[in-house]
């Protein structure tokens, strides 16, 4: 019975409340912080659980009044309303009972890289970058450009953003993968539609304690920053390239004027990439059900097509097609795709969990 699954959460919430008033805990900042975080994580399910249990009581009370000559009609209306609310709450509870992705509340590094298609791919990197910026702004996220490499005719060969905001990873983790674009390039005189592709990687920002890097595993090179066309834009060796020797991962950063800041930014991206690699290895060892719950995109898999002549955007994972590509790109309206993706993965996870 669903109510039985809620009791441990309510009991634990009450226990934490009691512990937080204990003088021994109050004087221990580390324990206080840990318990407060745990309480905050339980709060959503506690609130819904209390309403659900009250709704069950209301249903029983109204059933008992159905034969009452004076209150029977009123009880019938209230019973109908309570039973409808019960169904809504049960769905909310099932979602809250699903295993939580530990990365969901983290900030993210969003990396967009030009793939097949040459200059056209680089131009689309720029377009997609702009759409993601508009999406971040609409959701109240903060962002900063960590690193960028401009294309020869515009756009970017590669650009990396740090997006900060509560739940940034939980929303944008579904964007990882290959994004295919079909349109007539500006340089195409015959009006032919070209197909190109860009890859998107979503990497959670990690704490230093989550990834340990042996300094002996790093090769750090410094050089002068270069701009469009390769010309030097700095007279000091401010650009930094970090190579993680065991994995071969290379991160370059030259956006800042300070070598120290460029190195710090490059190290953050390196840690995020190493963490992403560890997560991929961990998921490979776990069940396919768990993978569906996480729902992160493999950057090698084609997840979406942007067809400009038909004003069509299609997400291939859930067979979703919308004929409003122009509005979605112009307004950063990715929730129109992300919300159905989340609903799909939640439904799969509930089925796998037997809820």
C-alpha positions as CSV (number, residue, x, y, z in Angstrom):
1,X,0.0,0.0,0.0
2,X,1.3,3.4,-1.0
3,X,0.6,4.9,2.5
4,X,2.9,2.3,4.1
5,X,5.8,3.5,1.9
6,X,5.3,7.1,3.2
7,X,5.6,6.3,6.9
8,X,9.4,6.0,7.0
9,X,9.8,9.5,5.4
10,X,7.4,11.1,7.9
11,X,9.1,9.3,10.8
12,X,12.5,10.4,9.7
13,X,11.4,14.0,9.2
14,X,10.0,14.1,12.8
15,X,13.2,12.5,14.1
16,X,15.4,15.1,12.3
17,X,13.2,17.9,13.8
18,X,13.9,16.5,17.2
19,X,17.6,16.1,16.6
20,X,17.9,19.7,15.4
21,X,16.7,21.0,18.8
22,X,19.3,18.9,20.6
23,X,22.0,21.1,22.1
24,X,24.7,18.6,21.2
25,X,23.7,18.9,17.5
26,X,23.2,22.6,17.6
27,X,26.8,23.0,18.6
28,X,28.1,20.7,15.9
29,X,28.0,22.8,12.7
30,X,28.9,19.8,10.5
31,X,26.1,17.6,11.9
32,X,23.6,20.5,11.8
33,X,24.4,21.2,8.1
34,X,24.1,17.5,7.2
35,X,20.8,17.1,9.0
36,X,19.4,20.3,7.6
37,X,20.2,19.2,4.0
38,X,18.6,15.8,4.7
39,X,15.5,17.5,6.1
40,X,15.3,19.7,3.0
41,X,15.5,16.7,0.7
42,X,12.6,15.0,2.6
43,X,10.4,18.1,2.8
44,X,8.7,17.8,-0.6
45,X,7.6,14.2,0.0
46,X,6.6,15.0,3.6
47,X,4.3,17.8,2.4
48,X,2.6,15.6,-0.3
49,X,2.4,12.6,2.1
50,X,0.6,14.6,4.8
51,X,-2.0,15.9,2.2
52,X,-2.4,12.3,0.8
53,X,-3.0,10.8,4.2
54,X,-5.5,13.6,5.0
55,X,-7.2,13.0,1.7
56,X,-7.6,9.2,2.5
57,X,-9.2,10.2,5.8
58,X,-11.6,12.6,4.0
59,X,-12.6,9.9,1.6
60,X,-13.5,7.5,4.4
61,X,-15.4,10.2,6.3
62,X,-17.4,11.2,3.3
63,X,-18.2,7.5,2.4
64,X,-19.6,7.2,5.9
65,X,-21.9,10.2,5.3
66,X,-23.3,9.0,2.0
67,X,-26.5,7.6,3.6
68,X,-27.1,10.6,5.8
69,X,-30.3,12.2,4.6
70,X,-29.1,15.8,5.3
71,X,-25.4,15.5,4.4
72,X,-25.4,12.7,1.8
73,X,-25.4,15.0,-1.3
74,X,-22.7,17.2,0.1
75,X,-20.6,14.2,1.0
76,X,-21.1,12.8,-2.5
77,X,-19.6,15.9,-4.1
78,X,-16.8,16.1,-1.6
79,X,-16.0,12.4,-2.1
80,X,-15.8,12.9,-5.9
81,X,-13.4,15.8,-5.4
82,X,-11.3,13.9,-2.8
83,X,-10.9,10.8,-5.0
84,X,-9.8,13.0,-7.9
85,X,-7.2,14.7,-5.7
86,X,-6.1,11.2,-4.4
87,X,-5.2,10.1,-7.9
88,X,-3.2,13.4,-8.5
89,X,-1.3,12.9,-5.2
90,X,-0.5,9.3,-5.9
91,X,1.2,10.3,-9.2
92,X,3.2,13.0,-7.5
93,X,4.2,10.6,-4.8
94,X,5.3,7.9,-7.3
95,X,7.6,10.5,-8.9
96,X,9.0,11.6,-5.6
97,X,9.7,8.0,-4.6
98,X,11.9,7.5,-7.7
99,X,15.7,7.3,-7.0
100,X,17.0,10.8,-7.3
101,X,19.9,11.6,-9.7
102,X,22.6,12.9,-7.4
103,X,23.7,15.4,-10.0
104,X,20.2,17.0,-10.5
105,X,20.8,20.1,-8.3
106,X,24.3,20.8,-9.7
107,X,25.5,23.6,-12.0
108,X,26.6,22.4,-15.4
109,X,29.2,22.8,-18.1
110,X,27.4,22.9,-21.5
111,X,29.8,22.1,-24.4
112,X,28.7,22.6,-28.0
113,X,31.1,21.4,-30.7
114,X,30.9,21.5,-34.5
115,X,30.8,18.1,-36.1
116,X,30.2,17.2,-39.7
117,X,29.4,20.0,-42.0
118,X,32.3,22.4,-41.7
119,X,31.5,26.1,-41.6
120,X,27.7,25.4,-41.5
121,X,28.2,23.2,-38.4
122,X,30.1,26.1,-36.7
123,X,27.4,28.5,-37.6
124,X,24.8,26.2,-36.0
125,X,26.9,26.0,-32.9
126,X,26.5,29.7,-32.7
127,X,22.7,29.5,-33.2
128,X,22.3,26.7,-30.6
129,X,24.5,28.6,-28.2
130,X,22.1,31.6,-28.5
131,X,19.0,29.5,-28.0
132,X,20.5,27.9,-24.8
133,X,21.4,31.4,-23.5
134,X,17.8,32.5,-24.0
135,X,16.6,29.3,-22.2
136,X,18.9,29.9,-19.3
137,X,17.7,33.5,-19.0
138,X,14.1,32.5,-19.1
139,X,14.6,30.0,-16.2
140,X,16.6,32.6,-14.2
141,X,20.0,30.7,-14.5
142,X,23.3,32.6,-14.5
143,X,25.8,31.7,-17.1
144,X,29.4,32.5,-18.2
145,X,31.5,31.6,-21.2
146,X,34.4,29.3,-20.0
147,X,36.0,28.9,-23.3
148,X,35.4,29.4,-27.0
149,X,37.0,28.8,-30.4
150,X,35.5,30.9,-33.2
151,X,34.6,29.5,-36.6
152,X,36.3,30.9,-39.8
153,X,33.0,32.4,-41.1
154,X,31.2,32.9,-37.8
155,X,29.8,30.8,-35.1
156,X,32.1,28.6,-33.1
157,X,34.1,25.4,-33.6
158,X,33.5,24.8,-29.9
159,X,32.1,26.8,-27.0
160,X,31.8,25.8,-23.3
161,X,29.4,27.5,-20.9
162,X,29.0,27.3,-17.1
163,X,25.3,27.5,-16.3
164,X,24.5,28.1,-12.7
165,X,21.1,27.6,-11.1
166,X,19.0,25.3,-9.0
167,X,18.1,22.2,-11.0
168,X,20.2,23.2,-14.1
169,X,21.5,19.7,-14.6
170,X,18.0,18.1,-14.0
171,X,16.6,20.1,-16.9
172,X,19.5,20.2,-19.4
173,X,20.9,16.7,-18.9
174,X,18.6,15.5,-21.7
175,X,20.4,17.8,-24.2
176,X,23.6,15.6,-24.4
177,X,24.0,14.0,-27.8
178,X,24.3,14.7,-31.5
179,X,22.0,17.5,-32.9
180,X,21.5,17.3,-36.6
181,X,20.6,20.5,-38.6
182,X,19.1,20.6,-42.1
183,X,18.9,23.9,-43.9
184,X,20.1,26.0,-46.8
185,X,23.4,27.6,-45.9
186,X,23.9,31.3,-46.6
187,X,26.8,30.4,-48.9
188,X,24.6,28.0,-51.0
189,X,23.7,29.6,-54.3
190,X,21.6,26.7,-55.7
191,X,19.2,26.6,-52.7
192,X,20.1,23.1,-51.8
193,X,19.5,21.8,-48.2
194,X,22.6,20.7,-46.4
195,X,22.8,18.4,-43.4
196,X,25.4,19.0,-40.7
197,X,25.7,18.1,-37.1
198,X,27.0,19.4,-33.8
199,X,27.5,17.5,-30.5
200,X,26.4,18.7,-27.1
201,X,27.8,17.5,-23.8
202,X,26.3,18.2,-20.4
203,X,28.7,17.8,-17.5
204,X,27.8,18.5,-13.9
205,X,30.2,20.9,-12.1
206,X,31.9,18.9,-9.4
207,X,33.4,19.7,-6.0
208,X,37.1,19.3,-5.6
209,X,36.4,16.4,-3.1
210,X,34.5,14.5,-5.8
211,X,37.4,14.1,-8.2
212,X,41.0,13.6,-7.0
213,X,43.7,14.3,-9.6
214,X,47.3,13.4,-9.1
215,X,49.4,16.5,-10.1
216,X,51.9,14.0,-11.6
217,X,49.2,12.9,-14.1
218,X,49.0,16.4,-15.6
219,X,51.1,18.1,-18.3
220,X,50.5,21.9,-18.3
221,X,51.6,24.0,-21.2
222,X,51.3,27.8,-21.4
223,X,51.3,29.8,-24.6
224,X,50.2,33.1,-26.0
225,X,46.5,33.5,-26.7
226,X,45.5,33.5,-30.4
227,X,42.4,35.2,-32.0
228,X,40.5,34.8,-35.2
229,X,42.8,33.6,-38.0
230,X,45.5,32.7,-35.5
231,X,46.9,36.1,-34.8
232,X,48.3,36.8,-31.4
233,X,46.0,38.8,-29.2
234,X,48.2,38.8,-26.1
235,X,51.8,39.5,-25.4
236,X,52.0,37.3,-22.4
237,X,51.8,33.5,-22.0
238,X,48.2,33.5,-20.6
239,X,46.7,30.6,-22.6
240,X,46.8,27.3,-20.8
241,X,46.6,23.7,-22.1
242,X,46.2,20.9,-19.6
243,X,46.6,17.3,-20.6
244,X,45.5,14.5,-18.3
245,X,48.0,11.9,-19.3
246,X,46.2,8.7,-18.1
247,X,43.0,9.4,-20.1
248,X,44.5,11.7,-22.9
249,X,41.8,14.4,-22.1
250,X,43.1,17.8,-23.2
251,X,41.5,21.1,-22.1
252,X,42.6,24.5,-23.4
253,X,41.6,27.8,-22.1
254,X,42.7,31.3,-23.3
255,X,39.6,33.4,-22.7
256,X,40.9,35.3,-19.7
257,X,43.9,37.6,-19.6
258,X,45.3,35.9,-16.5
259,X,47.1,32.7,-16.8
260,X,46.0,31.8,-13.3
261,X,42.3,32.3,-14.1
262,X,42.7,30.3,-17.4
263,X,44.3,27.5,-15.5
264,X,41.6,27.5,-12.9
265,X,38.9,27.4,-15.5
266,X,40.6,24.6,-17.5
267,X,41.0,22.5,-14.3
268,X,37.2,22.9,-13.6
269,X,36.4,21.6,-17.1
270,X,38.9,18.8,-16.8
271,X,37.3,17.6,-13.5
272,X,33.9,17.8,-15.1
273,X,35.1,15.6,-18.0
274,X,36.7,13.1,-15.7
275,X,33.6,13.0,-13.6
276,X,31.5,12.4,-16.7
277,X,33.8,9.6,-17.7
278,X,33.4,8.0,-14.3
279,X,29.6,8.3,-14.4
280,X,29.5,6.7,-17.8
281,X,31.6,3.8,-16.5
282,X,29.4,3.5,-13.5
283,X,26.2,3.5,-15.5
284,X,27.6,0.8,-17.8
285,X,27.8,-1.5,-14.8
286,X,24.3,-0.8,-13.7
287,X,21.0,-2.0,-15.1
288,X,19.3,-0.6,-18.2
289,X,16.4,0.5,-15.9
290,X,18.8,2.8,-13.9
291,X,20.1,4.2,-17.2
292,X,16.6,5.1,-18.2
293,X,16.0,6.9,-14.9
294,X,19.1,9.0,-15.3
295,X,18.3,9.8,-19.0
296,X,21.5,11.5,-19.9
297,X,22.4,11.6,-23.5
298,X,25.3,9.9,-25.1
299,X,27.0,12.5,-27.2
300,X,27.6,10.0,-30.0
301,X,23.9,9.2,-30.4
302,X,21.7,11.4,-32.7
303,X,19.0,12.7,-30.5
304,X,17.4,15.6,-32.4
305,X,16.9,17.1,-35.9
306,X,16.4,20.7,-36.7
307,X,14.8,21.0,-40.1
308,X,14.6,24.7,-41.1
309,X,12.8,24.4,-44.5
310,X,9.9,22.6,-42.8
311,X,10.1,24.6,-39.5
312,X,10.3,21.2,-37.8
313,X,12.2,20.1,-34.7
314,X,12.1,16.3,-33.9
315,X,13.4,14.5,-30.8
316,X,14.1,10.9,-31.9
317,X,14.1,9.4,-28.4
318,X,10.4,10.0,-27.8
319,X,9.2,10.4,-31.4
320,X,8.2,14.0,-30.7
321,X,7.8,16.4,-33.6
322,X,6.9,20.1,-33.4
323,X,6.4,22.4,-36.3
324,X,7.6,25.6,-34.5
325,X,11.3,25.4,-34.8
326,X,11.6,29.2,-35.4
327,X,9.8,30.0,-32.2
328,X,11.7,27.5,-30.1
329,X,15.1,28.7,-31.3
330,X,14.2,32.4,-31.1
331,X,12.7,32.1,-27.6
332,X,14.9,29.3,-26.2
333,X,11.7,27.4,-25.6
334,X,13.3,24.0,-24.9
335,X,10.9,23.2,-22.2
336,X,8.5,22.2,-24.9
337,X,10.8,19.3,-25.6
338,X,12.4,18.8,-22.1
339,X,9.0,18.5,-20.3
340,X,7.9,15.5,-22.5
341,X,11.4,14.0,-22.1
342,X,11.2,14.2,-18.3
343,X,7.6,12.7,-18.3
344,X,8.8,9.9,-20.6
345,X,11.8,9.0,-18.4
346,X,9.6,9.2,-15.2
347,X,7.1,6.8,-16.7
348,X,9.8,4.4,-17.7
349,X,11.4,4.6,-14.2
350,X,8.0,4.1,-12.4
351,X,7.4,1.0,-14.6
352,X,10.8,-0.4,-13.8
353,X,10.3,0.3,-10.1
354,X,6.9,-1.3,-10.1
355,X,5.2,1.8,-8.9
